[in-house]
Amino acid sequence: MTIAKSLLSLQDTDQTLALRRREYREIEAELDSEGGLPELRDNCEKNRVRELEAKVETARLESDLASLKDHVGELETRLYGGAITNVRELTAIETEYSAARRNLAQIEESIAPAEVAAEHARQQFEDLTKELGDKEKIWETRQVELRQNKAKAGSAFNEMLGLRNAEASQIPEEDLARYTRLFRSNRGIAVVRVDRGVCQGCAVRLPVGELTRLRAAAGPIPCSCGRALLTEQ
């Protein structure tokens, strides 16, 4: 086998090896993501805390409401009980009573939205918990499948790597180094054919002199575009 054909064969192997590597990494990435379960668990916990906070706030408002109702009742008794005869004291109680009534109205208006927020958080937590349970069951099966695929992909990659190393060992060191450099810099295409005098890497027709040089060369030669090695088809 000529050096040119050896490099073409190595390039095919390296391209397949790159695909095997990509498949393996994609499987690893999916395994690491755990099917999105960590994010879903985090959202569940956030909604659980949000529900708890909303319930605590509702309970606080209800407690304040009860206290204010008692306070307003006491003030009403003092105002209308006939026991106060001092104008200054009466004015002070009326002012306090008015403020208490305003606070009472504000709390009464706040309770309904707080209850709605608590119910919304509860419903979201319930929905997310159900979704989490469903996805955890799906992930149990998917995880087993992925681990099996990962083992197969790893074995396929290692087998291909062994083949690649065997092929590379048959290529002169200088040619192999040039090929490796071009393969990395040209996105997996280091060696291209010449078809009807046209470089298949850059689609440029080669001068007659270059074609003559290529035919006479023992191996590939650099393309004038500087991007790839050439071999005549």
N, C-alpha and C positions, 0 to 999 in steps of 0.2 A: 504493500500500500504506500502511495506517495505521501509526502508530508502534507500536501494540500488536502488530500482525501482524509488523512488522519486528523487534520485540524477541523475539517467539516464534520467528521464523526464526533469529535470532542465537543464541538459547538452544539450539536444536537443533544448530546448527553448533558452538557451544562445547562441548556435551556430546559430540558426535562427535570433536571435536578433543582433548578430554580422554582419550577412549578411545584415539585414535591415539598420544597422548603416552605413555599407560600401556603400550601394546603395545611402543613403541620402547624404553622404559626396561626392560621385562622382558627384551627381547632383549639389551640392553646388559648387564644384570645376569648373564644366563646366559653371555654371552661372557666377562665378567670372571671368572666362577667357573671357567671352563675345564673345565666338566663335573666338578668335584671332583678334578681331577688333582693340583693342588698339595698338597692334604691327603693324597691317596693316596701321592704321592711322599715326603712327609714321613714317613708311617707306614712306608713301605718302608725308608727310611734309618734310622729308629729301630730297626727290627727287625734290619737289617744290623749296626748297632753293637751291639745286644743280643746277637746271635749271636757276634760277634767277642769281646765281653767274656766271654761264657760259655765260649768255647773257650779264651781266655787263662786264665781261672780254673781250668778243668779241667786244662790243661797245668801250671799252677803247683802244683795239688794232686798231680798225678802225679809232678812233680819232687820235691816235698816228701816224698811217700811213698817214693820210691826212696832219697832221702837218709836218711830215718828208718830204713828197713829196714837200710841199711848200718850206721847208727849203733847200732841195736839188736843187730845181728850182732856188731859190735865189742865192745859191752858184755857180751854173752853169752860171748864168747871170754875176756874178762878175768875174768868172774865164775866161769866153770866151767873155766878153764884151769889152775887150781891155782897160778898165779904170785903171787897176792895172799895175804899172810900177816898183814897188819895189819888189825885189826878195824875201826878207824876208816875206813880206805880202803875196805874191803869194804862197810861200811854206806853210805858216800857213793855208791859205784857202784851198789849195790842201789836207792838212792833215785833216782838218775839213770835207771837202767834202768826202774823202774816208771813214772816220768814219761814217758819215751820211748815205752813201750808204750801208755800212755794217749793220747798225741798221735798215735801210729800208728793206733790204733783210731778216733779222731775223724776223721782224714783219710780213712781207708778208708770211713767212713760218709758223708763229704761228697762223695766222688767220684761216686757214682751219681746223687744229685740234681743235681749240676753237669752231668753228661752229659745228663740228661733236660732240663734247662733249655736247654742248647746245642742239642739236637735240636728242642725245641719252637720255639725262636727261628729255627732254620734252616727248619723247615717253614712257619712263619708268613711268613718272608721269601720263601720260594719261592711260596707261595700269593698273597701280595700282589704279587709281581713279575709273576706270570701275569695277575692281575686288572688290574694297571696296563697291561700290554701290550694286553690286550683292549680296555680302555677308551680307550686312546690311539688305537687303530684306529677305534673308534666315533666318537671326538671329531673325528678328521680329517674325516669326512663331515659330522658335525653342525655343525662350525665353518663349513664352506663354506655349508651351508644357512642358518645363522643370519646370516652376513654378507650373503647375498642378501636374506633377510627384513628385515634392518636397513636395507638400501638402499631396499627397497620401502616400508617403514614410514616412513622419512625423507622419501621423495618424497611419499607420501600425506599426511603431516603438513604439509609445506610447501605443498602444493596446497590443503589445507583451510585453512591459515592465511591464504593469499592470499584465499580466498573469504570468510573471516571478516572480514578487514580491509576488504574491499570492502563487505560488509554494514554493518559498524560505521560506515563513513564516511557512510552515508546516514541515520544516526540523530543527532538533535540532541545536542550535547555534554552538556547537563545530564541528559537522559534516559539517555544512555549511561553517565555516571558513576554514576548511581543504580543502574542495572541491574548494572554491574560490581561495585559494593559488595554488593548483595544476592546476586548469583551466588556470590561468594566466601564470604559468611557463611552461606549456606543450602545448601551442598554441591551447587552446580550447578543450583539451582532458584531463579530470580529472578522469573520470570513464570509465573503460573498462571491457568487459566480459572475462570470462575464457571459452574457447571452447575446449573440449576434453583434459582438463588439461593444455592448453597452454594459457598464458596471451596474449591477443590480442593487448596489448600496446607495449610490448617489444619482442613478439614472442618467449618467453622462456617457456619451460615446467616446471611447478611447481613441487617441491618435493611432495611426498605423504603426508608428514606432513603438508605442507602448504594447500594442498587441503582439508585435514581433518579439519584443523583449519577454512578454509573458509566456509565449509559446516556447521560447528557448530556455526559460528559467527552470531550474530543478524543483523549485517550490513556489509558493505564492510571492507576489511582490506588492509593495505598497501602492494603493491607488493614488492618483494625482490629487484627489480631494483630501487625502490624508486621514480618511476616516476608517478604512478597513483594508484588510488583505484581500487579494484576489486569487481566484483560480478559474481557469477556463473551462467552460462547459463543453 
